[in-house]
Amino acid sequence: MKNFIDTISNIWKIEELRNRILITLGLLLVYRFGCQIVLPGIDSTQLGGLTDSTDQGIFGLLNAFTGGAFANASVFALGIMPYISASIVVQLMGIAIPYLQKLQKEGESGRKTINQITRWLTIGICIVQAPAYLYGLEAFGVRDSAFLLGKGLDFMVPAVIILVTGTVFAMWLGEKITDKGIGNGISLLIMIGIIATMPQSFVQEFISRTTDNNGGLMFILIEVIVWFLVILACILLVMATRQIPVQYARRTASGGYEKNIMGSRQYIPLKLNASGVMPIIFAQAIMFVPGMIGGAFDDTAFGQWMQVQFSDIFGWAYNLLFAILIIIFTYFYTAITVPTNKMADDLKRSGGFIPGIRPGKETGDYLDKIMSLITLPGSIFLALLAILPAIVVKLMDVQAGWALFYGGTSLLIMVGVAIDTVQQVNSYLLNRHYDGLMKTGKNRKVA
C-alpha cells in the first residue's frame, strides 16, 4: 500500500503527466455532463418507456456503450459509435481501394487525410442514424405527448443537427484527449460510458439477490469472485504474445556483416489476440440479419422461430451463431491487420532473420503459419468471453444488466483501455526514473 501511495505521489510530481491527467478527467466530465442533457423539444419526464426498453437486449448493450445517453434521448444519444463505424469502414475499404492504400503508405500526411475522410464519413452516418433514432423512439415506448413540438420539420431538423453535432463534439473530445491528455481518447469515452452504467447494474443485482431470497450476500460474493477471475482471463488474452526469436547480423567497420552468431538476438511479438474486440463488433453487427430474415417470413413458423431465437441475446441459438462468427472474423481481421509478408520484407532489409528460416518469402510463410496456429486458440477464447454473459445468466441467474460486464465487448474494452492507459502512465514514470505502476512490463508468453 505504501508503494502505491508513493507511486501516486510521483505521478503528481511530474508536471506534464499531472496536467495531462487533469485535462483527461476534465474532458471526460464534459462528456458525462452532455450525456444527461435531453434533446430540446422532448419531455424528459416521459422517457420511462425508453429506459425500460433499453434495460436489456441489443439496445441495452448500445445504451451501455453511450453511457446511458441513448436511453436519456440525450444530445450525445448516438455516442461515439458512428465514428467507430466510419473507422471500420475506412479500414476495410483500404484493402480494396488503391487511393486509400497509397495514403496508408504516405506516413503522417496520409494519416491526416484518412482521418479527415473518416470524420466526413462519420457525419454521413450520423445524418442517416439521427432521423432513424428520432422516429424509432415511439417504438421504444415514448408517447407522442413527449414530443412537445410534435414530429414536424420544426422539431426534426434541429434535433438531427443537434445529434450530429453531439457526435462530432464527442469525436473532438476524444481526439483532444489523445493529443493533450493520457490514453486513447475515443476508447476512453467508450469505457467511461460503460463504467457509468455499472453501479446501477450492480445495485439492481444486489437488490434482486437480497430482497427476493435469491442467494443472499454469499451469492453476491461468489459473483464478484467469478467476475474478478473473468477480468484476469481478459488481461491474459489482451497481453499474451508468442515471441519469435530474430537474429540480426552485426555490421563491421568495413561495411560487411560478420557471422550471424555474432549479432544480437531480439524477438517479434505476435499477439494471441491481434484483432482486439473488432471481431465481436463485426459479429454483433451481423447478428441483426437473422432477425430481419425472420421478419421477412413473419407469416411462417420458420420466420417466427428466427425472430424469437435471435431477438434474445442470451439464447442458445443466438450465442452459437455469435461464437462461430467471432471465430471467423478473428481470422479475417487478423489476416488484414497483420501483414506477415511486409514484416518479412522489413526484417530482410534490416539484416535480420529467424534462425533456421530463409529470409524473404519463406519467413513470411513461417510467420503466417505461426499466426494461424495462435489465432485458433485466441479466437476460441475470445468467443467464449463474448458469450460468457449468456452463460452466467443461464447458470447463475444473474440480472441481464450485470451479466453484460462478465464478458463481451464491454469487459474487453474496459480491460484493454485500462491496460493501455496504465502503460502510458508507467512510461512517464520510468522515463523520470520513478517506480512504475506495474512490477513488469513484459508480455506473457504463449508456448
Contacts in CASP RR format, 6 or more apart in sequence:
PFRMAT RR
TARGET T0000
AUTHOR 0000-0000-0000
METHOD contacts of the structure
MODEL  1
MKNFIDTISNIWKIEELRNRILITLGLLLVYRFGCQIVLPGIDSTQLGGL
TDSTDQGIFGLLNAFTGGAFANASVFALGIMPYISASIVVQLMGIAIPYL
QKLQKEGESGRKTINQITRWLTIGICIVQAPAYLYGLEAFGVRDSAFLLG
KGLDFMVPAVIILVTGTVFAMWLGEKITDKGIGNGISLLIMIGIIATMPQ
SFVQEFISRTTDNNGGLMFILIEVIVWFLVILACILLVMATRQIPVQYAR
RTASGGYEKNIMGSRQYIPLKLNASGVMPIIFAQAIMFVPGMIGGAFDDT
AFGQWMQVQFSDIFGWAYNLLFAILIIIFTYFYTAITVPTNKMADDLKRS
GGFIPGIRPGKETGDYLDKIMSLITLPGSIFLALLAILPAIVVKLMDVQA
GWALFYGGTSLLIMVGVAIDTVQQVNSYLLNRHYDGLMKTGKNRKVA
3 435 0 8 1.000
6 435 0 8 1.000
7 429 0 8 1.000
7 434 0 8 1.000
7 435 0 8 1.000
7 436 0 8 1.000
7 437 0 8 1.000
10 429 0 8 1.000
10 432 0 8 1.000
10 434 0 8 1.000
10 435 0 8 1.000
11 17 0 8 1.000
11 18 0 8 1.000
11 21 0 8 1.000
11 425 0 8 1.000
11 428 0 8 1.000
11 429 0 8 1.000
12 18 0 8 1.000
14 428 0 8 1.000
14 429 0 8 1.000
14 432 0 8 1.000
14 434 0 8 1.000
16 428 0 8 1.000
17 182 0 8 1.000
17 425 0 8 1.000
17 428 0 8 1.000
17 429 0 8 1.000
20 180 0 8 1.000
20 181 0 8 1.000
20 182 0 8 1.000
21 181 0 8 1.000
21 182 0 8 1.000
21 425 0 8 1.000
23 176 0 8 1.000
23 177 0 8 1.000
23 180 0 8 1.000
23 181 0 8 1.000
24 177 0 8 1.000
24 181 0 8 1.000
24 182 0 8 1.000
24 183 0 8 1.000
24 185 0 8 1.000
24 188 0 8 1.000
27 173 0 8 1.000
27 174 0 8 1.000
27 176 0 8 1.000
27 177 0 8 1.000
27 181 0 8 1.000
28 177 0 8 1.000
28 188 0 8 1.000
28 189 0 8 1.000
28 192 0 8 1.000
30 173 0 8 1.000
31 76 0 8 1.000
31 170 0 8 1.000
31 173 0 8 1.000
31 189 0 8 1.000
31 192 0 8 1.000
32 192 0 8 1.000
32 193 0 8 1.000
32 196 0 8 1.000
34 69 0 8 1.000
34 74 0 8 1.000
34 75 0 8 1.000
34 76 0 8 1.000
35 66 0 8 1.000
35 67 0 8 1.000
35 68 0 8 1.000
35 69 0 8 1.000
35 72 0 8 1.000
35 74 0 8 1.000
35 76 0 8 1.000
35 193 0 8 1.000
35 196 0 8 1.000
36 72 0 8 1.000
36 74 0 8 1.000
37 74 0 8 1.000
37 75 0 8 1.000
37 76 0 8 1.000
38 44 0 8 1.000
38 47 0 8 1.000
38 72 0 8 1.000
38 73 0 8 1.000
38 74 0 8 1.000
38 75 0 8 1.000
39 73 0 8 1.000
39 74 0 8 1.000
39 75 0 8 1.000
39 77 0 8 1.000
39 159 0 8 1.000
39 162 0 8 1.000
39 163 0 8 1.000
40 158 0 8 1.000
40 159 0 8 1.000
40 162 0 8 1.000
41 147 0 8 1.000
41 148 0 8 1.000
41 149 0 8 1.000
41 155 0 8 1.000
41 159 0 8 1.000
42 73 0 8 1.000
42 142 0 8 1.000
42 146 0 8 1.000
42 147 0 8 1.000
42 148 0 8 1.000
43 145 0 8 1.000
43 146 0 8 1.000
43 147 0 8 1.000
43 148 0 8 1.000
44 72 0 8 1.000
44 73 0 8 1.000
46 142 0 8 1.000
46 143 0 8 1.000
46 145 0 8 1.000
46 146 0 8 1.000
47 71 0 8 1.000
47 72 0 8 1.000
47 73 0 8 1.000
47 142 0 8 1.000
47 146 0 8 1.000
48 141 0 8 1.000
48 142 0 8 1.000
49 140 0 8 1.000
49 141 0 8 1.000
49 142 0 8 1.000
50 71 0 8 1.000
50 73 0 8 1.000
50 137 0 8 1.000
50 140 0 8 1.000
50 141 0 8 1.000
50 142 0 8 1.000
51 71 0 8 1.000
52 141 0 8 1.000
53 59 0 8 1.000
53 140 0 8 1.000
53 141 0 8 1.000
54 60 0 8 1.000
54 62 0 8 1.000
54 63 0 8 1.000
54 68 0 8 1.000
54 70 0 8 1.000
54 71 0 8 1.000
54 140 0 8 1.000
55 400 0 8 1.000
55 401 0 8 1.000
56 313 0 8 1.000
56 400 0 8 1.000
56 401 0 8 1.000
57 312 0 8 1.000
57 313 0 8 1.000
57 400 0 8 1.000
58 284 0 8 1.000
58 287 0 8 1.000
58 288 0 8 1.000
58 313 0 8 1.000
59 70 0 8 1.000
59 140 0 8 1.000
60 70 0 8 1.000
60 401 0 8 1.000
60 404 0 8 1.000
61 284 0 8 1.000
61 313 0 8 1.000
61 404 0 8 1.000
61 409 0 8 1.000
61 410 0 8 1.000
62 70 0 8 1.000
62 81 0 8 1.000
63 69 0 8 1.000
63 70 0 8 1.000
63 71 0 8 1.000
63 197 0 8 1.000
64 193 0 8 1.000
64 194 0 8 1.000
64 197 0 8 1.000
64 404 0 8 1.000
64 410 0 8 1.000
65 79 0 8 1.000
65 81 0 8 1.000
65 190 0 8 1.000
65 193 0 8 1.000
65 194 0 8 1.000
65 409 0 8 1.000
65 410 0 8 1.000
66 74 0 8 1.000
66 76 0 8 1.000
66 77 0 8 1.000
66 78 0 8 1.000
66 79 0 8 1.000
66 80 0 8 1.000
66 81 0 8 1.000
66 193 0 8 1.000
67 192 0 8 1.000
67 193 0 8 1.000
67 194 0 8 1.000
67 196 0 8 1.000
67 197 0 8 1.000
68 74 0 8 1.000
68 193 0 8 1.000
68 196 0 8 1.000
68 197 0 8 1.000
69 75 0 8 1.000
69 76 0 8 1.000
69 77 0 8 1.000
69 79 0 8 1.000
70 77 0 8 1.000
70 78 0 8 1.000
70 79 0 8 1.000
73 137 0 8 1.000
73 142 0 8 1.000
75 162 0 8 1.000
75 163 0 8 1.000
75 165 0 8 1.000
75 166 0 8 1.000
76 166 0 8 1.000
76 167 0 8 1.000
76 169 0 8 1.000
76 170 0 8 1.000
77 133 0 8 1.000
77 163 0 8 1.000
78 126 0 8 1.000
78 129 0 8 1.000
78 130 0 8 1.000
78 133 0 8 1.000
78 163 0 8 1.000
78 166 0 8 1.000
78 167 0 8 1.000
79 166 0 8 1.000
79 167 0 8 1.000
79 170 0 8 1.000
79 189 0 8 1.000
80 167 0 8 1.000
80 170 0 8 1.000
80 171 0 8 1.000
80 174 0 8 1.000
80 186 0 8 1.000
80 189 0 8 1.000
80 190 0 8 1.000
82 122 0 8 1.000
82 124 0 8 1.000
82 125 0 8 1.000
82 126 0 8 1.000
82 129 0 8 1.000
82 167 0 8 1.000
83 118 0 8 1.000
83 119 0 8 1.000
83 122 0 8 1.000
83 167 0 8 1.000
83 170 0 8 1.000
83 171 0 8 1.000
83 186 0 8 1.000
84 186 0 8 1.000
84 190 0 8 1.000
84 281 0 8 1.000
85 122 0 8 1.000
85 125 0 8 1.000
86 118 0 8 1.000
86 119 0 8 1.000
86 121 0 8 1.000
86 122 0 8 1.000
86 125 0 8 1.000
87 118 0 8 1.000
88 278 0 8 1.000
88 281 0 8 1.000
88 282 0 8 1.000
89 121 0 8 1.000
90 100 0 8 1.000
90 114 0 8 1.000
90 117 0 8 1.000
90 118 0 8 1.000
90 121 0 8 1.000
92 336 0 8 1.000
93 100 0 8 1.000
94 100 0 8 1.000
94 101 0 8 1.000
94 104 0 8 1.000
95 101 0 8 1.000
95 336 0 8 1.000
100 114 0 8 1.000
100 117 0 8 1.000
103 110 0 8 1.000
103 111 0 8 1.000
103 113 0 8 1.000
103 114 0 8 1.000
104 110 0 8 1.000
104 114 0 8 1.000
106 113 0 8 1.000
119 168 0 8 1.000
119 171 0 8 1.000
122 167 0 8 1.000
122 168 0 8 1.000
122 171 0 8 1.000
123 164 0 8 1.000
123 168 0 8 1.000
126 163 0 8 1.000
126 164 0 8 1.000
126 167 0 8 1.000
126 168 0 8 1.000
127 160 0 8 1.000
127 164 0 8 1.000
129 163 0 8 1.000
130 159 0 8 1.000
130 160 0 8 1.000
130 163 0 8 1.000
130 164 0 8 1.000
131 156 0 8 1.000
131 160 0 8 1.000
133 163 0 8 1.000
134 151 0 8 1.000
134 156 0 8 1.000
134 159 0 8 1.000
134 160 0 8 1.000
134 163 0 8 1.000
135 151 0 8 1.000
137 146 0 8 1.000
138 144 0 8 1.000
144 150 0 8 1.000
144 151 0 8 1.000
147 155 0 8 1.000
149 155 0 8 1.000
170 189 0 8 1.000
171 186 0 8 1.000
173 185 0 8 1.000
173 189 0 8 1.000
174 185 0 8 1.000
174 186 0 8 1.000
174 188 0 8 1.000
174 189 0 8 1.000
175 185 0 8 1.000
175 186 0 8 1.000
176 185 0 8 1.000
177 183 0 8 1.000
177 184 0 8 1.000
177 185 0 8 1.000
177 188 0 8 1.000
177 189 0 8 1.000
178 184 0 8 1.000
178 185 0 8 1.000
178 186 0 8 1.000
182 421 0 8 1.000
182 424 0 8 1.000
182 425 0 8 1.000
183 417 0 8 1.000
183 420 0 8 1.000
183 421 0 8 1.000
183 424 0 8 1.000
184 417 0 8 1.000
184 420 0 8 1.000
184 421 0 8 1.000
187 413 0 8 1.000
187 416 0 8 1.000
187 417 0 8 1.000
187 420 0 8 1.000
188 417 0 8 1.000
188 421 0 8 1.000
190 413 0 8 1.000
190 417 0 8 1.000
191 413 0 8 1.000
191 414 0 8 1.000
191 417 0 8 1.000
191 418 0 8 1.000
194 410 0 8 1.000
194 413 0 8 1.000
194 414 0 8 1.000
195 414 0 8 1.000
197 401 0 8 1.000
198 405 0 8 1.000
201 399 0 8 1.000
201 401 0 8 1.000
201 402 0 8 1.000
201 404 0 8 1.000
201 405 0 8 1.000
202 402 0 8 1.000
204 399 0 8 1.000
204 401 0 8 1.000
204 402 0 8 1.000
205 220 0 8 1.000
205 223 0 8 1.000
205 398 0 8 1.000
205 399 0 8 1.000
205 401 0 8 1.000
205 402 0 8 1.000
206 220 0 8 1.000
208 214 0 8 1.000
208 399 0 8 1.000
209 215 0 8 1.000
209 216 0 8 1.000
209 217 0 8 1.000
209 219 0 8 1.000
209 220 0 8 1.000
210 216 0 8 1.000
210 217 0 8 1.000
210 220 0 8 1.000
214 397 0 8 1.000
219 396 0 8 1.000
223 396 0 8 1.000
223 398 0 8 1.000
223 402 0 8 1.000
226 392 0 8 1.000
226 396 0 8 1.000
226 406 0 8 1.000
227 405 0 8 1.000
227 406 0 8 1.000
230 385 0 8 1.000
230 388 0 8 1.000
230 406 0 8 1.000
230 407 0 8 1.000
230 411 0 8 1.000
231 411 0 8 1.000
231 415 0 8 1.000
233 381 0 8 1.000
233 385 0 8 1.000
234 385 0 8 1.000
234 407 0 8 1.000
234 411 0 8 1.000
234 412 0 8 1.000
234 415 0 8 1.000
234 416 0 8 1.000
235 415 0 8 1.000
235 419 0 8 1.000
236 444 0 8 1.000
237 272 0 8 1.000
237 273 0 8 1.000
237 378 0 8 1.000
237 381 0 8 1.000
237 382 0 8 1.000
237 385 0 8 1.000
237 412 0 8 1.000
238 273 0 8 1.000
238 276 0 8 1.000
238 412 0 8 1.000
238 415 0 8 1.000
238 416 0 8 1.000
238 419 0 8 1.000
239 419 0 8 1.000
239 443 0 8 1.000
239 444 0 8 1.000
240 271 0 8 1.000
240 272 0 8 1.000
240 273 0 8 1.000
240 443 0 8 1.000
240 444 0 8 1.000
240 445 0 8 1.000
240 446 0 8 1.000
241 269 0 8 1.000
241 270 0 8 1.000
241 271 0 8 1.000
241 272 0 8 1.000
241 443 0 8 1.000
241 444 0 8 1.000
241 445 0 8 1.000
241 446 0 8 1.000
242 269 0 8 1.000
242 270 0 8 1.000
242 272 0 8 1.000
242 370 0 8 1.000
242 374 0 8 1.000
242 445 0 8 1.000
242 446 0 8 1.000
243 267 0 8 1.000
243 268 0 8 1.000
243 269 0 8 1.000
243 270 0 8 1.000
243 443 0 8 1.000
243 445 0 8 1.000
244 267 0 8 1.000
244 268 0 8 1.000
244 269 0 8 1.000
244 270 0 8 1.000
244 354 0 8 1.000
244 367 0 8 1.000
244 370 0 8 1.000
245 265 0 8 1.000
245 266 0 8 1.000
245 267 0 8 1.000
245 354 0 8 1.000
245 355 0 8 1.000
246 265 0 8 1.000
246 266 0 8 1.000
246 267 0 8 1.000
246 268 0 8 1.000
246 347 0 8 1.000
246 352 0 8 1.000
246 353 0 8 1.000
246 354 0 8 1.000
247 260 0 8 1.000
247 263 0 8 1.000
247 264 0 8 1.000
247 265 0 8 1.000
247 352 0 8 1.000
247 353 0 8 1.000
247 354 0 8 1.000
247 355 0 8 1.000
248 263 0 8 1.000
248 264 0 8 1.000
248 265 0 8 1.000
248 266 0 8 1.000
248 350 0 8 1.000
248 351 0 8 1.000
248 352 0 8 1.000
249 257 0 8 1.000
249 258 0 8 1.000
249 259 0 8 1.000
249 260 0 8 1.000
249 262 0 8 1.000
249 263 0 8 1.000
249 351 0 8 1.000
249 352 0 8 1.000
249 353 0 8 1.000
250 257 0 8 1.000
250 258 0 8 1.000
250 262 0 8 1.000
250 263 0 8 1.000
250 264 0 8 1.000
251 257 0 8 1.000
252 258 0 8 1.000
257 351 0 8 1.000
260 353 0 8 1.000
268 343 0 8 1.000
268 347 0 8 1.000
268 354 0 8 1.000
268 367 0 8 1.000
269 443 0 8 1.000
270 338 0 8 1.000
270 367 0 8 1.000
270 370 0 8 1.000
270 371 0 8 1.000
270 374 0 8 1.000
272 374 0 8 1.000
272 375 0 8 1.000
272 377 0 8 1.000
272 378 0 8 1.000
272 381 0 8 1.000
272 446 0 8 1.000
273 330 0 8 1.000
273 378 0 8 1.000
273 381 0 8 1.000
273 382 0 8 1.000
274 334 0 8 1.000
274 337 0 8 1.000
274 338 0 8 1.000
274 371 0 8 1.000
274 375 0 8 1.000
275 329 0 8 1.000
275 330 0 8 1.000
275 333 0 8 1.000
275 334 0 8 1.000
275 337 0 8 1.000
276 382 0 8 1.000
276 412 0 8 1.000
277 408 0 8 1.000
277 409 0 8 1.000
277 412 0 8 1.000
277 413 0 8 1.000
278 329 0 8 1.000
278 333 0 8 1.000
279 325 0 8 1.000
279 326 0 8 1.000
279 327 0 8 1.000
279 329 0 8 1.000
279 330 0 8 1.000
279 332 0 8 1.000
279 333 0 8 1.000
279 379 0 8 1.000
279 382 0 8 1.000
280 326 0 8 1.000
280 382 0 8 1.000
280 386 0 8 1.000
280 408 0 8 1.000
280 409 0 8 1.000
280 412 0 8 1.000
281 409 0 8 1.000
282 325 0 8 1.000
282 329 0 8 1.000
282 332 0 8 1.000
282 333 0 8 1.000
283 322 0 8 1.000
283 325 0 8 1.000
283 326 0 8 1.000
283 329 0 8 1.000
283 386 0 8 1.000
284 322 0 8 1.000
284 409 0 8 1.000
286 325 0 8 1.000
287 310 0 8 1.000
287 318 0 8 1.000
287 321 0 8 1.000
287 322 0 8 1.000
287 325 0 8 1.000
290 306 0 8 1.000
290 309 0 8 1.000
290 310 0 8 1.000
290 321 0 8 1.000
291 306 0 8 1.000
291 307 0 8 1.000
291 310 0 8 1.000
291 311 0 8 1.000
293 303 0 8 1.000
293 306 0 8 1.000
294 302 0 8 1.000
294 303 0 8 1.000
294 304 0 8 1.000
294 306 0 8 1.000
294 307 0 8 1.000
294 310 0 8 1.000
295 303 0 8 1.000
295 306 0 8 1.000
295 307 0 8 1.000
296 303 0 8 1.000
297 303 0 8 1.000
297 306 0 8 1.000
298 304 0 8 1.000
298 307 0 8 1.000
309 315 0 8 1.000
309 317 0 8 1.000
309 318 0 8 1.000
310 317 0 8 1.000
310 318 0 8 1.000
310 321 0 8 1.000
312 318 0 8 1.000
313 319 0 8 1.000
313 389 0 8 1.000
313 390 0 8 1.000
314 389 0 8 1.000
314 390 0 8 1.000
314 393 0 8 1.000
314 394 0 8 1.000
314 400 0 8 1.000
314 403 0 8 1.000
315 390 0 8 1.000
316 390 0 8 1.000
318 390 0 8 1.000
319 387 0 8 1.000
319 390 0 8 1.000
322 383 0 8 1.000
322 386 0 8 1.000
322 387 0 8 1.000
323 383 0 8 1.000
323 384 0 8 1.000
323 386 0 8 1.000
323 387 0 8 1.000
324 383 0 8 1.000
326 379 0 8 1.000
326 382 0 8 1.000
326 383 0 8 1.000
326 386 0 8 1.000
327 379 0 8 1.000
327 380 0 8 1.000
327 382 0 8 1.000
327 383 0 8 1.000
330 375 0 8 1.000
330 378 0 8 1.000
330 379 0 8 1.000
330 382 0 8 1.000
330 383 0 8 1.000
331 372 0 8 1.000
331 375 0 8 1.000
331 379 0 8 1.000
334 371 0 8 1.000
334 375 0 8 1.000
338 371 0 8 1.000
340 364 0 8 1.000
340 367 0 8 1.000
340 368 0 8 1.000
340 371 0 8 1.000
341 361 0 8 1.000
341 364 0 8 1.000
341 368 0 8 1.000
343 364 0 8 1.000
343 367 0 8 1.000
344 359 0 8 1.000
344 360 0 8 1.000
344 361 0 8 1.000
344 363 0 8 1.000
344 364 0 8 1.000
344 367 0 8 1.000
345 360 0 8 1.000
347 353 0 8 1.000
347 354 0 8 1.000
347 359 0 8 1.000
347 360 0 8 1.000
347 363 0 8 1.000
348 359 0 8 1.000
348 360 0 8 1.000
348 363 0 8 1.000
351 359 0 8 1.000
352 359 0 8 1.000
353 359 0 8 1.000
353 363 0 8 1.000
354 363 0 8 1.000
354 366 0 8 1.000
357 363 0 8 1.000
357 366 0 8 1.000
374 446 0 8 1.000
382 412 0 8 1.000
385 407 0 8 1.000
385 408 0 8 1.000
385 411 0 8 1.000
385 412 0 8 1.000
386 407 0 8 1.000
386 408 0 8 1.000
386 409 0 8 1.000
387 408 0 8 1.000
388 406 0 8 1.000
388 407 0 8 1.000
388 408 0 8 1.000
389 403 0 8 1.000
389 404 0 8 1.000
389 405 0 8 1.000
389 406 0 8 1.000
389 407 0 8 1.000
389 408 0 8 1.000
390 403 0 8 1.000
392 398 0 8 1.000
392 403 0 8 1.000
392 406 0 8 1.000
393 400 0 8 1.000
393 403 0 8 1.000
398 406 0 8 1.000
404 410 0 8 1.000
405 411 0 8 1.000
422 437 0 8 1.000
422 438 0 8 1.000
423 438 0 8 1.000
423 441 0 8 1.000
425 436 0 8 1.000
425 437 0 8 1.000
426 436 0 8 1.000
426 437 0 8 1.000
426 438 0 8 1.000
426 441 0 8 1.000
429 435 0 8 1.000
429 436 0 8 1.000
429 437 0 8 1.000
430 436 0 8 1.000
END
